[in-house]
Amino acid sequence: MARHNLDSTELEQAVLLGQAPLFHPNTGQNLSDVADISAVNVHFAAAAGLDVPRYCQLCGRRMVVQVRPDGWSAHCSRHGTVDSSILDR
């Protein structure tokens, strides 16, 4: 069984650095299979950037997401947690 670093900040760092996602954050689709990220069929809110990420952009796993009145947080079991508050900096 693989060990996971529960204190990983890989996902947060990828978001902060603006790294291109490997997997679509709203569908989990592997983006290496898609010529253009805008070609991925998503609902209107996701296309407008108003939906929270539901899948880890590094591994494509479904994340545990909590939506709050002041933002959201999303947790990947492998790559850690990202919170919308870091995007306000």
N, C-alpha and C positions, 0 to 999 in steps of 0.2 A: 504494500500500500504506500502511495506517495505521501510525503510530508509536505504540508503547506505552511508558508510563513504567514501567520495570522496578522502580523504587523506590517505586511507588505504595503508599500506606497507606490508601486509600479503604475497602477491605473491613474492615480492622482498626478503623478509626474508626467505621464503621457498626455493627459488633458491640459495640464499647465504649459507644457512645452509645445502644444499644438501639433503633436505627432499625428500623421494621417492614420486613421483607424484601419486595422486589418479586417475587422468584422463590423457590419453596420450596427450602430448602437440601438436602433429601433426594431430591427428584424433579426439580427444575429447572422445574417447572410455573409458568407466569406466574400470579401470584396476583390479577391484575386480572380474570382469567377466573373466579375463585372467590369466592363470597359470604363464606365463612368458612374461614380457614386450617385449622381442625380438620376440615373436610369433605374435605380431600385424603387419599386412600387411601394410607397408608404401612404398612410392616411394624411389628410390635410394638415393636422396639427404637427405631425412629425416633419412633414415637408417644410413647414413654416418655421421650424426650430422651436416649437412651443411644447413639445412632448419631452418627458424625461428619458434618459437612456435606460433601456430595459435589458440590454445585452452588453457584456464586456467587449470593448473595442479591441482588446488584445487577444482574447481567446474565444469569443463568441458564446460563452456560457450565459445562461439566464441569471440576472442579478436579483438580489433582494432589494427592493426599492421602497423608500418611505417618502411620501409627499407630505410636506408640512405647509402651513399657511405662509411661511417665509422662505420656502424653497424646497429642496429635496436632497436625499442622500441615496446612493446606490452602492451595494457591496457585492464584489465578486469574491468567491471563496478562494481563488488563487491569487488575485492581483490587488486585493484590498478595497478600500472605500474611497469614493469621491463624493464631495458635497458641493452643492451649487454655490455655497458661500465663497468658494475659492475663485469662482468666475467673476465675482464682484470686485476683486482686488485690482 
